[in-house]
Amino acid sequence: MRTSLAIATLLLALLPAAVSAQSADAIDAPRISQQEFKKLFTAHNVIIVDTRNESAFAESHIPGAIKLPLEGQMTWPPEYEKTVSMLLAAKKPAVAYCA
């Protein structure tokens, strides 16, 4: 779990950019430190998004993480729209990790 925490990425900028441009070149998500993530996690003030593939998620993931397997994809499939809409409407910051 420590490795996952160390690579957490704040998605506040990621999701709106991805919605409008749907291009990897348009994504500019700020990084946060492990300590910043721990504060958000401990305060239950974060949505955790695991973007790894299905088998990696099944093997291990941060407790409470939402599965959104974007690994190797330039855009998300239509079936992800419900999850993406929920993340955009959320009042909490979203943190994604991919390894």
Helices and strands as residue ranges (DSSP letters): H 2-6, E 9-10, H 14-21, G 24-26, H 34-42, E 47-50, H 54-59, E 66-67, G 78-80, H 81-89, E 94-97
